[in-house]
Amino acid sequence: MNPLAMSAAIASPTHTQRALYTRLSLFYFIYFSAIGVFVPYWTVYLQDEKGFSAAQIGELMAVFMLTKMIAPFLWGWISDRSNSRIGMIRWACFITIVCFALCYVSSGYWSMLLVIMAYSFFWNAALPQFEVLTLNHLESRASRYSQIRLWGSIGFIVMVVLLPFVIDTGGVARVLDVMLGLFIVLWLVTWWVPDKPQYSQESTHERLLDLVKQPTVWVLLLACTLQQASHGAYYTFFSIYLDDHGYSRLFTGWMWALGVIAEVLIFIVMYRMIQCYGAARLFIWAVWITAIRWFLLGAWVDSLPILVLSQLMHAATYGLFHASAIHLIHHYFPGHLQGRGQALYAGLSFGLGGALGGLLSGYAWDGLGNAVTFYICGGMAAIAGALSWYFVKEKSQRVSAQ
């Protein structure tokens, strides 16, 4: 076979591979459909149905984010030593259903805190391990991860566009029904996805601590943590922010959708961008754009063109950031460390970073004002950008642990 034919064979997936990619994509579609309910409308539910204050909402969201720090690493450690990664994912999805159902009988602040802690511990454990499973299935096609992951973004869009109609008809309490239904479907989908262990040709004597001590790795993880902390005000209060400035909930849903549509467009071309520019360079661009986005949103939320622009920047602040970070983590943590590598990324960025961001924004929202809160978020992203500029390198520059 000549080189051109070989390249075409590598670029074009077979029928069997396409069928597998469909199954992987369906998991992301359902998982992020649930995120499309949770992120825009869970805080609205807590405010309108439960009557919690901004500080209490920030605390509850912080608990949710903190489980992202603990659960993925614990389940990653178990999965790395397990004969079946998909088996662990199935258990996590099933127990999520059981725990989330307790929301129907939870009334006060403390009972809701315990329920959120319980179901989020298992829900947040599933995705990092599925990321590893997806990359293991892709093998040498890892740059095509974004083309599978984009279906998660499409699921998010579908939900944020349709759910306002459900809420207008049945009230904010319908959020619980929709989320529970999606959790059940997600568990069923896991039985359609085959397992795929990782057989790495790289050295397997490396230890996790040795890798994390490398400046390229720990600065990457720190930058991811600051990047996600900077999203605290956005994920916790964006819907409330627009409501306070006179925008309708239908319009708010479309703004969430617009951001994720931009994210989808980036995912479509992401594998080419990584090949052209490198994951590290794209990561640095994403973090700097994030800082600019929060300053714009804090200063000009009443300007429709600026608001639309800030939502389009979600293409970089989430799509570009996440796909490049996943790519870097996958190569920094080889073989038997992959599960824990993805768990560290999820735990420190979406877990610790998300918890700090949600908690601090909850206290700052009423105390300092919403605009200042977004300025602080922009400052955190700027610090992450400065650190990344000096330390985050491509995988070829990674020095193996001794």
Secondary structure, DSSP 8 states (H G I E B T S, - for coil): --HHHHHHHHHS--HHHHHHHHHHHHHHHHHHHHHHHHHHHHHHHHHHTT---HHHHHHHHHHHHHHHHHHHHHHHHHHHTSS-HHHHHHHHHHHHHHHHGGGGG--SHHHHHHHHHHHHHHHHHHHHHHHHHHHHHHGGGGGGHHHHHHHHHHHHHHHHHHHHHHHHHH-TTHHHHHHHHHHHHHHHHHTTS--------S-S---HHHHHTSHHHHHHHHHHHHHHHTTHHHHHHHHHHHHHTT--HHHHHHHHHHHHHHHHHHHHHHHHHHHHH-HHHHHHHHHHHHHHHHHHHHH-TT-HHHHHHHHHTHIIIIIIHHHHHHHHHHHHS-GGGHHHHHHHHIIIIIIIIHHHHHHHHHHHHHHT-HHHHHHHHHHHHHHHHHHHHHH---GGG-----
